[in-house]
């Protein structure tokens, strides 16, 4: 399937609904039967507007936590509080959601290309371990892509851009917040790297406690610097260098 066709189809709600139903039915047992998903803070997302909401989260696998968020958003639409219950919600999912992901990750296989149809906003990494080229921020076209999505939907972003714990946050997240002034909801997740492989598509351990906690909306002012905004976000998602077991660990 060509990139242009995927880009066109992923903006169609009925296409995303079909992908949610397929991916959701396959992933549900791994999240809530073979393992146990503990959810907190759904009261912080029950009354959110349908646009200009930015979720910021720490990152442990490529896909498992995104899939869990989509399950939770759909369950909340069906008035579930801090639980999934039986996944009847996949019959009428909440599809006004996009998630930011690395282009090379989404192009890795036919399965990741399928998941791209769930609402991936592909961006180029600011740094790649296999490359000597480094960029200071997101490509302007990538930024505009996220800004357009926020005008109509929710967007999930991972400020660290990596699954390495306590890695520094990317300043592009702070710039995006200053430009779009969204409602910012922090999320703390845990247990996903224990239960799943790095991609988050294969379960490696059963009976793992998975945790997803939605925090209260973060409030920022125009007087705050990018560094101050980013530090507040990192504290909220439990990834500030001051919260590391060994302060400074994971930082270049």
Secondary structure, DSSP 8 states (H G I E B T S, - for coil): --HHHHHHHTT-HHHHHHHHHHHHHHHHHHHHTSSEEEEE-GGGTTT--SSSEEEEE--SSSSHHHHHHHHHHHHHHTT--S---SGGGGGG----EEEEEEHHHHTSSHHHHHHHTTTEEEE--SB-TT-S-B-SS--HHHHHHHHHHHHHSEEEE-TT-SSSTT----HHHHHHHHHH--EEEEEEEESHHHHB-TTSSSB--SS-EEEEEEEEEE---TTS-HHHHHHHHHHHTT--GGGSSSTTTT--
